[in-house]
């Protein structure tokens, strides 16, 4: 009799052993939305002490989208969701569950997912938010898969949506140049063959102080700072290290090699982080998805935004193998390997 895999192994993959009773799921469609307003580096030069050359050299960012004052995270998420649903040829009544990954909810409660549910007419759907910062979409995708593979639901809408302009100090040149607003969504549905092969999720709260919004509302007033704060050099080193590690873990969990990956989609934080990660993994830059130059860092929205752009451009096509990654405040990080 064959021995069972050791659950303590770093690469133990229970879904490969048990098959979740034959259930599989895959991404059937992608959608995205970005606000109309484009803020270029030239515009930021008039707001803070910075230059286009300084921003471009250090981050690769040339422009970002900024939501209108009366445009909220749920609005961005709903518009991205409707595009994905249209491409998947499903209606609101077909959606069983909505998961929204965000660090900029419309309000304390109800959840942004509940507000999206109302806006897209998903009257049957359960709905909740998760908060894992820039790796939020990766976390949400794995959670959605678990609901399908456990036979709870058949069709799950997974959304990454952010209005980061609402938590940015526009007088802080070290952070205001980095971030933008937007949303991306995927329809995740039951499938005959596996689309999502493996994922690895990680967290380490010991690094909470190097990237955070350390404020909250108490007694009707803001306690602490309501603005995003970041220690850039420490974030850079940590991100490159864990993105390399988690990609290797995920490929191993799927029983595959990194050379099997057609496209690498890291969360779009900084072009230097993206390129350093690809180099450490031994992947040619031609396989690296880069949209940070015109989106900026959109946190949980950045991976599905980038995925949708490359799908619409015909670059990512059916049968391509895609590694998606994220790392963000918490710290949280993770990766998923899938066939599109």
C-alpha positions, 0 to 999 in steps of 0.5 A: 500500500502506498504511503500518504504524502507527509502533510508537514511537507512544504509542498504537500498538495491535498487537492492533488491527493483527494481530488475534492471528489472530482470537482475542478474550477477555472477562470471563465472570463475577466473584466476590469475598470479604471476611472477616467481621470489620468494623473501623469507624472507631469501633474504630480510635479506641480503638487509635490517636490518630484520629477518625471525622471525621478518617478520613472527611474525608481518605479517605472510609473508614468501615469495612474488613474484616480477616481472621482470624489463620488466614485467609490470602491464598490462602483469600480468593482461593480463595473469590472464585474459586469464586464467579466460577467458579460464575457462569461455570458452569466447574469447576476442571478447566476452568481453564487458568491461574491468575494471582494479583496480591498483595503479601501472599502466604501465604509466600515460596514456593510461590506463592499461585496454586499454593495457590489451585489446590489449594483450588479443584481446578484440577488442570490449571491452571498457576499463578503470582503477580505483584506490582505492588501496587495495579495488580496486578489490571490487570497480571494481567488483561492478562497473562491476555489475552495467554495467551488471544490467543496461543492458549496457553490458553482459560480464565484465572482472574485474582485480586486478593487481599490480607491487608494487615492482615498488613503494617500497623503498628496503632500508625501512625495514618497507615496503619492507617486506610487498608487492608483485606483481601479478594479479587476474581476474574474468569474470562477466556475466549475469546470471539467478539468482543473484550471487552478493547479496550486496556490500558496498563501503566507503571512508574517505580522512581524513586519506590520510596521513597514507598510500600513495605514495605522489609523482607525475611527474611535468615538467619532474621531480618527485615532492615528494616521489615516494615510498609507505609510511605507518604508520603501527600501525594506518593502523592496527587499522583502517583496523580492525575497518572498515573491521568489520563494512563493513562486518556487513553492507554488510550482513545486506544489503543482508538480511543475517547473518554472520553465512551464510558466508562460506568463508571470503576473506579479502585483504591479508595485514597482517595475524594479521589483517585477524585473528583479523577481523575474530574474531571480526566477530565471524567467525572461522579461518577455514573459513578465506582465507589466502594466504598472507604467500606466496604472501605478500600484492598485494593490488588490486590483493590480493582478486582475487589471493586468490579467484583463489587459493582456487577455484583451490584447490577445497576449494571454490566450487559452492554454497558457500557463500563468503564475500570479503573485502578490505581496503587501501589508500585513505582511501577506503574500501568495501565488497561484498557478493556473491554466487559462 
